[in-house]
Structure formats: structure tokens, C-alpha cells
Amino acid sequence: MFSEKDSKMKIASIGQAIIQASRPRVLIAPFQIGLDIQLHHNFASGFLVSTLNSLGYCSSYQEIQKFESSAALTQGVDIPGEICNSFIQFVADKVDHNVRTLDNNNTFHGMGIIAGITPGTKRTAPIPRMSVSSDDINSIAKVNIQYYKPQNEFMTELTF
């Protein structure tokens, strides 16, 4: 049925789609949830994911949301790995949506923070499937602000 030399990926994908279609409540196929996450990350389209789900090619949009919230709760705000020889830079930005209303209702003010680490770290721990509420996410979504205090005063001696 497949004429390519290396058709393992196609065979695995079709096999997992058949298993997922025959037993949808028993397991979550890795190829399908992986395709879901990649599509959602690249296109941020619930419509695209829902359409492919109705055709049997990937998991549902609700499954992506459950995975992402479970991953956020599992990871938390801790930076993984050994970071003593790493450079870390935190980047923050705010967003304001619909701020010019007559009654100041239905506006949104949000802020996001990410940490960029060089050299990169890789997380290999599995993500457990959990039911996560917005209160759970809010409880871990806090970053303690720490100020840098040098150990010695060598910076005061520098001149530009």
C-alpha cells in the first residue's frame, strides 16, 4: 500500500488513527495529540483542529486545552534543569483589549512573562492528564521578583 522506502511514519499514523477511532475513550494516540498541539501552536485555529477532528485525523480541541493546562500546572513557574552555567532573560509584555469603551466594561488587561534560557533545556517528564481549573492556574502563575545584589563593589570602579 505504501511504496516509499521509509513509510514508518505514515503506517504508524494510520494505525493510531484506526485505534483512536475504534476506542476513542480508552487512549489518546501520540501522533494525533502531537498533530493537534503543532497545529494549535502554529495556526491558533480551533476551527482547523475541529475540522480535522471531525475527519478523524486528530484529537479534539478540548483535548488540546486539557493538555496545555495540564502541562502548565505540571511545569509551574520553575525553570527546569541545571541553570548555574546558563544565561536567563525574562521578557514581559502587556496586552490591553477593548479599552476605549464608554462604561469601562468588557475590557481586558493581561500580562505575559517568559524566560529565555541559553543553552536550552529539554523536559522529558510525562505530562499527566488532569482536570485543571482557572483557579489552579492562577495559584501557580506568580513570579517572585528578586533584585540582583552584587557580592562585591567592582562595578562601581568601572568607567565608560
C-alpha positions in Angstrom: 0.0 0.0 0.0 3.0 2.3 0.7 5.7 2.5 -2.0 8.2 4.7 -0.2 11.4 3.3 1.4 10.7 4.9 4.8 7.0 4.8 5.3 7.1 4.0 9.1 5.6 7.4 10.0 2.6 7.0 7.6 1.9 3.5 8.8 2.1 4.5 12.5 -0.1 7.5 11.8 -2.8 5.4 10.1 -2.6 2.7 12.7 -3.0 5.1 15.6 -5.9 6.8 13.8 -7.7 3.4 13.4 -7.1 2.6 17.1 -8.2 6.1 18.2 -11.4 5.8 16.1 -12.2 2.3 17.4 -11.6 3.1 21.1 -11.9 6.9 21.5 -12.4 6.9 25.3 -9.6 4.4 26.1 -6.5 6.1 24.8 -5.1 9.3 23.3 -2.9 8.5 20.3 0.5 10.3 20.4 0.5 11.2 16.7 -2.9 12.7 16.9 -2.4 14.8 20.0 1.0 15.8 18.7 -0.5 17.0 15.4 -3.2 18.8 17.5 -0.6 20.7 19.5 1.5 21.6 16.5 -1.5 22.9 14.6 -2.7 24.9 17.5 0.7 26.3 18.2 1.3 27.3 14.5 -2.1 28.5 13.5 -4.1 29.1 16.8 -7.2 27.9 15.0 -9.9 26.0 16.8 -11.8 25.7 13.6 -8.9 23.9 11.8 -8.4 21.4 14.7 -12.2 20.8 15.0 -12.5 20.1 11.3 -9.6 17.7 11.3 -11.1 16.0 14.4 -14.4 15.5 12.6 -12.5 13.8 9.8 -10.7 11.6 12.3 -7.1 12.9 11.8 -6.5 14.5 15.2 -7.9 14.8 18.7 -10.5 17.3 19.8 -9.8 21.0 20.6 -10.9 20.3 24.2 -8.2 17.7 24.4 -5.6 20.3 23.4 -6.9 22.7 26.0 -6.8 20.0 28.7 -3.2 19.0 27.7 -2.0 22.6 27.7 -3.5 23.4 31.1 -2.1 20.1 32.5 1.3 21.0 31.1 1.2 24.5 32.6 0.2 23.1 36.0 2.8 20.3 35.9 5.6 22.7 34.9 4.6 25.6 37.0 7.0 28.6 37.1 10.1 26.5 38.0 12.9 26.6 35.4 13.9 23.0 34.6 17.4 21.6 34.5 20.7 22.8 35.8 20.9 26.6 35.2 24.1 27.5 37.1 26.1 28.0 33.8 23.1 29.4 31.8 22.0 32.9 30.8 18.4 33.6 31.7 16.5 36.6 30.4 12.9 37.3 31.4 10.7 39.0 28.8 7.4 40.5 29.8 4.7 42.3 27.8 1.2 43.5 28.4 -1.9 43.5 26.3 -4.9 45.8 26.5 -8.0 44.8 24.5 -11.1 46.9 24.1 -10.0 49.7 26.4 -12.0 52.6 24.9 -15.5 51.7 26.0 -18.0 54.2 27.3 -18.6 52.3 30.5 -15.2 50.6 31.0 -16.8 47.2 31.0 -15.8 44.2 28.9 -12.1 45.3 28.7 -9.1 43.0 29.1 -5.7 43.8 30.6 -3.2 41.0 30.7 0.4 40.4 31.1 2.7 37.5 30.0 6.2 36.6 31.0 8.6 34.1 29.5 12.1 33.1 30.4 14.6 32.6 27.7 17.5 30.3 28.6 20.7 29.7 26.8 21.8 27.0 26.3 18.3 25.5 26.1 16.9 22.9 28.4 14.7 19.9 27.5 11.9 18.5 29.5 11.4 14.7 29.2 8.9 14.0 32.1 5.5 12.9 31.0 2.5 15.3 31.4 -0.3 13.7 33.4 -3.8 14.2 32.2 -5.6 16.2 34.8 -8.8 18.4 35.2 -7.4 21.8 35.7 -9.5 24.9 36.7 -8.6 28.5 36.2 -8.1 28.8 40.0 -5.4 26.1 39.8 -3.6 28.1 37.0 -3.9 31.3 39.0 -2.4 29.7 42.1 0.9 28.8 40.3 1.1 31.8 38.0 3.1 34.0 40.3 6.7 35.0 39.8 8.6 36.3 42.8 10.6 39.4 41.9 14.1 39.2 43.1 16.6 42.0 42.8 20.2 41.5 41.9 22.6 42.4 44.6 26.3 42.1 43.7 28.6 40.3 46.0 31.3 43.0 45.7 31.6 46.6 44.5 33.7 46.0 41.4 31.0 47.6 39.2 31.5 51.0 41.0 35.1 51.1 39.8 34.2 50.8 36.0 34.1 54.0 33.9 32.8 54.5 30.4 
